[in-house]
Amino acid sequence: MDNVSHDTKNINLTSVEVGALWNTYMVESLVHHTYAYFLKHVDDPDIKKFLKHSHDTTREHLKLLEALFKEEKLPVPRGITSEDINPDAPRLFTDKYYIYFEEHMSRFALTSYSQAYAQCSRLDIRELFKTQFVELLILVNQWVTEVALSKGVYIRPPYVPLPKEVDFVKRQNFFSGFFGEKRSLTVLEITHLFNNADTNSIGTTQMTAYSQVAKSKDIRDYFIKGRDLAKTFYKNFVDVLISENIPIPPSHNSEITDSIESPFSDRLMLFHVNLLSSAGLSSYGMAITGSPRNDLSALYGKAAIESAAYAKEGASLMIEKGWMEQTPTAPDRDELAKLVKSH
């Protein structure tokens, strides 16, 4: 089907498009500068290759976004800059951890880009997010997965015997989880438990490393609190899998070195942790809708409430430090009306 011609010069950006572009710039700036540091401390040539590709790709994305902001007469976000990294700091992570980091950040970006593409209407913006989505698919499927498989570090989700015929739910205890007989987990429930356990394993590692190098005590204490919270979530999710005799994802803490010199500013690390909290909240919401067993929905609900409280504390720290960039907002009509009355 041929594209319909659009004169984008006469079509203003919608609030959805402004928000998607702004959020993309912030995340891409984080990834770009984080990889600048990773590239200074990588030995494996295959891993270095995909880190270099990601670093170069995000640089081009940032240039494209910056030009778009200027063309639309929008302020370019500060985001994360070269001032937020110290590439000459000692190595903080092993090469192996870079694979897991790339995989999880790409998974987050794929979700963001697909949502942006579906919600945006201006042709050039849709094309931008479609291109970025396809580039990430190639990176994740052809590079990250293949490299992980070739290095023997790919984490496969659990296998279950395949069904031989179509079946239907016959009893109301399909929803039971607190009392009486529990049914076995569905494959969708296993997916959510395994993925959320793996994500919290990554979160535990990330915040353990950040707490090891953070300069400010209040930021360091916040990371320690987040580390312990992620460890609790990980244990809660894997305990369910273990009780059902299903394999669990591993811990990644052995991929952190003993360095105490920070390669990142406290601002960068706090921004990243807030991003992880937001991603966790979204994941728990999806898990609730995909987990009919009421003990699981309660587990995810509790995790969501605790994650929301932790994220709010992190946002308050960002504001207190003067680090939180404000997302573009709609005008306050009531305040504008007051200004008119005062003249």
DAZINOR-V787353 format. One record per residue. N is the residue number from 1. SS is DSSP state (h for helix, s for strand, l for the rest). Layout:
BEGIN
N,SS
N,SS
END
This chain:
BEGIN
1,l
2,l
3,l
4,l
5,l
6,l
7,l
8,h
9,h
10,h
11,l
12,l
13,l
14,l
15,h
16,h
17,h
18,h
19,h
20,h
21,h
22,h
23,h
24,h
25,h
26,h
27,h
28,h
29,h
30,h
31,h
32,h
33,h
34,h
35,h
36,h
37,h
38,h
39,h
40,h
41,h
42,l
43,l
44,l
45,h
46,h
47,h
48,h
49,h
50,h
51,h
52,h
53,h
54,h
55,h
56,h
57,h
58,h
59,h
60,h
61,h
62,h
63,h
64,h
65,h
66,h
67,h
68,h
69,h
70,h
71,h
72,l
73,l
74,l
75,l
76,l
77,l
78,l
79,l
80,l
81,l
82,h
83,h
84,h
85,s
86,l
87,l
88,l
89,l
90,l
91,l
92,l
93,s
94,l
95,h
96,h
97,h
98,h
99,h
100,h
101,h
102,h
103,h
104,h
105,h
106,h
107,h
108,h
109,h
110,h
111,h
112,h
113,h
114,h
115,h
116,h
117,h
118,h
119,h
120,l
121,l
122,l
123,h
124,h
125,h
126,h
127,h
128,h
129,h
130,h
131,h
132,h
133,h
134,h
135,h
136,h
137,h
138,h
139,h
140,h
141,h
142,h
143,h
144,h
145,h
146,h
147,h
148,h
149,h
150,h
151,h
152,l
153,l
154,l
155,l
156,l
157,l
158,l
159,l
160,l
161,l
162,l
163,l
164,l
165,l
166,l
167,l
168,l
169,l
170,l
171,l
172,h
173,h
174,h
175,h
176,l
177,l
178,l
179,l
180,l
181,l
182,l
183,l
184,l
185,l
186,l
187,h
188,h
189,h
190,h
191,h
192,h
193,h
194,h
195,h
196,h
197,h
198,h
199,h
200,h
201,h
202,h
203,h
204,h
205,h
206,h
207,h
208,h
209,h
210,h
211,h
212,h
213,h
214,l
215,l
216,l
217,h
218,h
219,h
220,h
221,h
222,h
223,h
224,h
225,h
226,h
227,h
228,h
229,h
230,h
231,h
232,h
233,h
234,h
235,h
236,h
237,h
238,h
239,h
240,h
241,h
242,h
243,h
244,l
245,l
246,l
247,l
248,l
249,l
250,l
251,l
252,l
253,h
254,h
255,h
256,s
257,l
258,l
259,l
260,l
261,l
262,l
263,l
264,s
265,l
266,h
267,h
268,h
269,h
270,h
271,h
272,h
273,h
274,h
275,h
276,h
277,h
278,h
279,h
280,h
281,h
282,h
283,h
284,h
285,h
286,h
287,h
288,h
289,h
290,l
291,l
292,l
293,l
294,h
295,h
296,h
297,h
298,h
299,h
300,h
301,h
302,h
303,h
304,h
305,h
306,h
307,h
308,h
309,h
310,h
311,h
312,h
313,h
314,h
315,h
316,h
317,h
318,h
319,h
320,h
321,h
322,l
323,l
324,l
325,l
326,l
327,l
328,l
329,l
330,l
331,l
332,l
333,h
334,h
335,h
336,h
337,h
338,h
339,h
340,h
341,h
342,h
343,l
END
